[in-house]
Amino acid sequence: MTTTTVLTNIGSLVTNDPALGEGPLGLVKDAALVLEGDRVAWVGPAAQAPAADHRVDAEARAVLPGFVDSHSHLVFAGDRTAEFNARMSGRPYQAGGIRTTVAATRAATDAELSANVARFMREALRQGTTTFETKSGYGLTVEDEARALRIAAEHTDEVTYLGAHIVSPDHADDPAAYVDLVTGPMLDACAPYARWVDVFCEKGAFDGDQARAILTAGKAKGLLPRIHANQLSYGPGVQLAVELDAASADHCTHLTDADVEALASGNTVATLLPGAEFSTRAEWPDARRLLDAGVTVALSTDCNPGSSFTSSVPFCIALAVRDMGMTPDEAVWSATAGGAAALRRTDVGRLAPGARADLTVLDAPSHVHLAYRPGVPLVAEVWRRGVRVV
């Protein structure tokens, strides 16, 4: 028989269900939450909570859904400390630095790569992230991309094929041949391990026509598209994402009015990755412009060794509020329900009856403290699938 647990004396509960509480966050004060197995069974005022097998006192702390990190690159070896140090000393970021990580990743063993993924996911879990997406993209051969995805799939269900991260150094003189590889033998080897297909549509990586070919081939194999779009410059990525009904266009730093209108008119989420701008001293995405236009926005870490080596969603929330024009409520929604939308998931990113029992307990009375107290380790407990794991 499935046991039930009631978390009571919750000072402030973010449900992300406006039918359950105040505003878009569905905020409930003096709340309780009943978990049954790995699901949420009941939400409401603590005074009305039904009986349960176990009782946990939240001690007037804030509870919110576990963070949904819908964009990360965790299957890699080595780091790029020297590159970061040089960049902070004045050298601008360019896409080519990925090649350094490709060399280290190819040289690593399966065990080393798997241990790295596990370490970064534990690190993120301690900071409240309960759903992780991660990508390949540091192998760039058929064998190395397939093993990256196989390793990723051992750790998460949200796995993305990113053979089109950059043109492989092995094909530097023949990019068209590399696109043929990515859309042919590499795709065949990688598709069984992945849910998503992605491409870095950017100067120095893949142009619009190449990106369309790669995403279309992935769709034909049953993979769902997402795209690195408009990070370093204006380009066709966002328009292509909307055209192909991609789940998300990620970065969205350089947008025309037509790009914003396209995002507002379709189902594609704009996933913003402030860790990348922080770590490259680049221009911040204008979240306010997107939100005011009615675009669905997600916040994620882009955890990778080159341009955003952070696994902390709370840090990204603080950056989004401070530098991207988001309110604390909007940033928290984007890091939970927004991330779920970017993965086309309805079972995570919210705390309502039937949702997965993934939740974060803060050592603070309100979710606003995530931006109000930047850099402070506020995550006191994390529950995943109804089990307290932190």
N, C-alpha and C positions, 0 to 999 in steps of 0.2 A: 504493500500500500504506500502511495506517495505521501511523504510528510509535508507539512506546511510550516512556514516560518513567518512571523510578523515582525517587521522592523517598525518600531513605534517611537514616539517622541522625536520625529524628524522636524527640525526647525523650519526647513524650506525644501520642498520636493519639486524638482523639475521633471515633468512628465512628457513634455513636447506634444501634449494632446490638449488643445484648447477646450475640448468638451469636459475635461476633468478639472480645470482650474483656470487661473487668470492669465490672459494674454496668450501670445503664440507659444510660450513655454509651458502653458498649462500649469502654472505655479500653484502649489497647494501649501499653505502654511499650517504648522502644527499637524503634520500629516502622519500617515502610516501606510505601509506597503506590505501586502501578503504575497509570499512566494510559495508556489506549489511545484515541487520538482524543479525543473529548469525554466519555469515560466512565471510571469506575474499573474496573480489570480485576482487581486483586489487592490484598489487605490482609493484613498479618501482621507477625511479628517480622522485623527487618531482616536477621538472620542467615539467614533462609529465603527472602529475596526472589529471584524469578526474574530472569534477565538481561533487559535492556531496551536500546533503541536509545540512550537518553540517560539520564544520571545527574545528579541534583541533590542536593547535600548540604544537609540542613535544619539542620545545625549544632546539633543537640540542642534545637531549638526545638519549641514545641507547634504542632500542626496540628489544625484543626477544620473542620467543614463551613462553607461560606459562610453568612452570616446570611440568614435569610428574613424580610424586612420585609413583613408581610402587611397593613399598614394605614398608608397615607400619603395626603396631599392635595397633590400637587405641581403641579397645573395652576392657577397663580394668578399675579397680578401685584401689585406693591407689597409693603408690609409693614405691621405694626401696632405699630411701636416705641412710638408715643405711648400706645397702649392698654396695652401691657405695662408701660410706665413708670408709668402711672397706677395699674394694678392692684397693682404692687409698692409703691405708695404708699398702698394701702388700699382701692381700689375692687374689689368682688368680680367674678368672671368670670360673664358671662351669655351665652347663645347668640347674642344680637343682634349682637355685634361682627362676625359673618360678613358683614353687609351692606357693611361698609367694603371688604372684599376683593372682594365681588361687583362693586362699582362700578369698582374698578381693573382687574379681570380683563376685564370687558366692554369697557373702553377700550383694552386691549392688543391688539397685532397677533398674528397666528398665529406669526410668527417670534419675537416676544418671549416668548410663552408656551412655545414649543418650546425656546428657549434656556434658559429657567428650569428646565424639567423636566430637560434634559440636565445642567445645572450641578449640580442637587441630586442627581441619580443618580451623577454622577462623585464628588461629595463623599461620598456613602454608600458607593460602591464602594471608595474609599480607606480606609474604616473597616471593610471586610470584608463588606459586604452585596452578595450576588450575585443575589438574587431580590427583585424589587420589585413590590408591588401599589400602584396609585394610582387616585384617584377623580376624578370630576368634582365639581360641587357649588358652584362659584363663578361659574356663568353664570346659571342659573335661568331661562333662556328656551330655547325649542326650539333655536334656532340656536346659542346660546352653549354649551349643554350638549353638543350634537352635536360642535361643533368641539373642545371640551375633550377628549372621548373619542377623537376622531380623532387629535388630537395625542398623547394618552397612548399610544395603540396604536402609534405610531411608535417608542416607547421601551420598551414592555414588553407581554408577553402577558397580564398580570394587571391587567385594566382593569375598574373598577367604576362603574356608573351611579348617581350620587347626586344626581339631580335633586331628591330630597326631603332636602336638607340643612337648609334652613329654608323657610318659606313665602316665595316671592319677594316683594320689596317692591312689585312691580307688582300683587300680589294680596293685599295686606295686609288689605283689607276683605272679602275673599271667599276664605278658605282652601279651601273646598270646590271652588271653580273651579280652584284651583291643583292640588289632588289630581287632578281630572279631567284637567288638562293633563299632569301627571306620568305618569299611567297610560294616557294616550291618545297625542296627537300627539308629545309629547316622547319617550315610550318608543319609539314607532315609529321616530323619527329616530335614537335613541341605541343601540338594541339591536344593530344590526350591528357596532358597534365594541367592545362590552363582553362580558365573561364573567359578571359579577356584577351584582346589583342590591342597593342598600343604602338605608337610611332612618335618619334621626336621630329615634329614638323618645324624646321628652323633652318636659317642660314648656317651652313657648316654641317648640317645633318641631312634631312630629306625635304625635298620641295613638295608642293601641293600635289602634283601628279603622282609622284612616287608614294606619298602618304596615302592617297586615294587607292592606289593599286594594292598596297600592303593591307590596309584595313578591309578592302573589299574581298581580298583573298582570305583573310581571317574570318570574315563573316560567312563566306562560303563553306568554311570548315566548322561552322557552328560557334565561333568565338564572338563575343560581343565587343564592340569598339569603344575605345577611349583614346585620348590623344593629348600629347604634350603640345600646347598651342600658344603662340604669341608670347613667349617668355622673354626673348632677347630683342625682338624687333616686331614690327607689324608684319603680318603675313596671312596666308590663307587658312591657317589651322582651325580657327574658331568657326569660320563659315563651313569648312569641310566637316567639322564635328556635328554641326546642326544638320547639314545635308544628309549625313549617314546615320542620324539619330544616335550618335554616340552618347553613352551614359554621362560622360564628363569631358570637358575641355579644361586641361590642367595648366595652371600658371596664370594665363589671361592678364598679363601685365600691360601689353601694348594693344589697346582696342580702339577701333574706329566706332563712330556712332552706329554704323551698319552692323558691326560685330555685336554690340550690346543689344541692338534691336533683334538680331537673329537669336541670340541666347534667350531673350525675353519671350520670343514667340514659339520656342520649341521645348523639348523635354531634356535638353542637355544641361547638366549642372556645371557651373563655373567653380572649379576647385582652386582655391587660392592657397599658396604655399609660402607664407611669409618668412619661414626659415631660410629659404633660398635668397630672398632679397637681403635679409639680415647678414647672411654669410658672404654675399658677393658685393655688398654696398650698392645694390642696384635700385632702380626706381621701384617704389612700392606699388602694388596693384591698387586700384581705386575701388574698394569694396562698396563705398557709399554710392558711387555711380551705378554699380550693378544692382544693388538692393533697391535703390529708388526707381529703377526701371522695371522691377518685378522679376529679376533673375534669381533663380535658386542658387545659393552660394554654399559651398562646403569649405571647411578649413582642414588642412592636413599638414603633416610634417615634411614630406618629401625626404625622409631620412635616407641619406646617401653619403658616401665618403668625400665627395667633391664639393658640392655646392650647398648642402644643408645637413650637416652631421649632427642632427638633434632628433631624439625620439620623443620629445616632450610636447604633447598637445597643449598642456597649460601654458607653456612658453609661447606657443604660436597664438593662443587666444590673447595673451597679453600684448603681443606685437600687433595683432589685428585691431585691437581696441586703441592702442596708442598711435599707430602709424597708418592705418588703412581705413579709418573712418567708421568702424563698426562700434555699435554699443555693446556692453557686456552681454546683454541678452542675445543679441544677434550672433555674437561670436560663439557663445555656448551652443546655441541652436545649430550653427553651421558645423561645429566640431562633433555633433552627435547626430541629429536628424539629417543635417545636410550631408554628412559623410555617408549615412545610410542611403540617401537618395542618389548619391554618386555611385553607389554600388547596386542600385536598384533593389534595395532590401527594405522590407517593412517590419521585419522581426527584431531589428536592433535599432538603436538610436532613439528609443522612446521607452517610457515606463508606463504602460497601460495594460489592462487585462489581455492576455494572449501573447504579449511581447516576451522576448527572451529575457530572463532575469539576470541582466548584465547591468551592474550599477556601481557608481563611485560615491564614496562617502568622504566629504571634505572635513578637515579639522577647522571649520569655519561655519558661521551661521547662514551664509548665502553663497550662491554660485558667483556672485559679483566679485568675491575675493580672489578669484582666479586672475582677474585683471588688476584688481586693487592691490594685491600683494605679490607682484611678479617675482619669480625666482625662489619663492618660499615653497618648500615641499608640503603642500596642503592636503594631498591625498592620504587619508588615514586608513581606509579600507577599500578593497575592490572585490566585488562579487561577480563571478562569471558562471553563467548557466545555473544560477541558484546556489553556488558554493562560494564561500569566502576564500579567496585565493591570495589576498594580500592583507 
